[in-house]
Amino acid sequence: MNKSELVEELSLRLDIPQKKAEAVINTIFNAIVDAMKQDRRIEIRGFGSFTMRYYKPYTGRNPKSGKKIDVKAKRLPFFKAGKDIKERVTSK
């Protein structure tokens, strides 16, 4: 499911215009991004949690040429699914 499909689903389930549904989705996504920029952890009970992971610099290898390259330190978003959603997805 992509963002436009999510907007459409929200619009149908809540019987609201798609523009309003899109605004709701954008507000939620923006709030998550803003919190992660501030290194805050986001936990949505029953769904999962979003955190930032930090990676140290390391020497990697270009798979095409085989040359060694220096990879800079970075921080990346990480999502961990919650217990409830794991159970709901895997139950038959």
Summary of the structure (lengths in Angstrom):
residues: 92
radius of gyration: 18.6
end to end distance: 20.5
largest distance: 56.2
contacts: 188
relative contact order: 0.12
helix: 43%
strand: 29%
